[in-house]
Amino acid sequence: MRRSIAFVVALLVGGAATAQDDSAMIEAGHNLALEHCADCHVVSDVDGPPDIDGVPTFRAVAADPAVTASALKAFLATPHVEMPNLILSDQESDDIVAYIMSLK
């Protein structure tokens, strides 16, 4: 019985650490999005313009049922004619993806 309780406690503590890590990634992703993406995209609910035709808000991207973390990661790693060539580290990409996924 003690072993079971210790296991549950370890899971809960590990889960708390993961939640803190996720929160830090989401915050970092939001900051990166403001820095790199906000010239064309509305990245949060408090943003005003830009309102560029055909450029989705980050909330609209997150709401698309086809959007997954893997799909976003691949999208960010692929050059697109209609977007500036972003050069992001793996961590920066992961942070932006975490932020967008947090908007679901």
N, C-alpha and C positions, 0 to 999 in steps of 0.2 A: 504494500500500500504506500509506504513512504517513497518508494522509487517512482510510483505513478504520480504522486504529488510533485516531486522534484522535477519530473519530466514536464508536467503541465506548467510549472513555474518557469522553467527554462524556455518553453515555447512562448509564454506570455512576455517574458523579458525580451526574447529575441524579436517577437512581433513588435514590441514597442520601439526597439532600435530600428527596425525596418520602417516603421511609420515615421520616425524622425528623419531617417535617411530620405524617404520619399518626399517628405515635406521640404527638406533642404533642396532636393533636386527640382521640385516644382517651383520653388522660389527662384532658384538659379535660372531655370528655364524661362520663367516670366521675365526676369531681368534681361536675359539674352534676347528674348523676343522683342522687348522694348528697344533694345539697342540695334538689332539687325533687321527686324521685320516690320516695325511700326511705321516706316515710311510708306508702306503700301497696304498693310493689313491692320485691321482693328484687332489687337491682341488681348484685350480685356474689356470687361463691361464698362469700365470707367473712361475708356478712350473715346475721344471724339473722332473727327476725320483723321485719316484719309478715308474717303468714300470713292474709291476708284472702281469704275464699272468692271464687273467680272472678277474682282479680287475678293475671295471669300474672307469672312472674319474667322478668327481662330475658333470661335464657338461653333460656327457653321461647319468648319472642317471636322471638329470633334463630334458633331451631331450626325455626320455621315456614317451610316451603319457599316459601310465598306472600309472605313478607316480603322486600322489597327496600329499598334505600336510598331510592328515590323514594317508595315507599309509606309508609315511616316519616316522611319529610319532610312529605308531604301530611297524614298523621295528626296530626303535631305542630302543624301550622298550622290544624287544624280543631277547633273547640270540640266537646267531648263531654260529655253530661249526667253521665256517671259519673266524670268526671275534673275536677279544678280547671282553671280557664281559665289555662293557662300562656301567658305572653307572653315569647317567646324571640326574641332577635335571630337573623338568618340564621346567623351564626357559631355561636351557642349550639346552634341546631337541628342544624347540620352536625356539631358536636362530639358531641352525644348520639347522632345517627345513626351516626357513625363508631364510637362505643363499642359500641353494640348490634350493629352489623355485625361488630365484632371478636370477638364471642362465638360466631359461627357455627362 
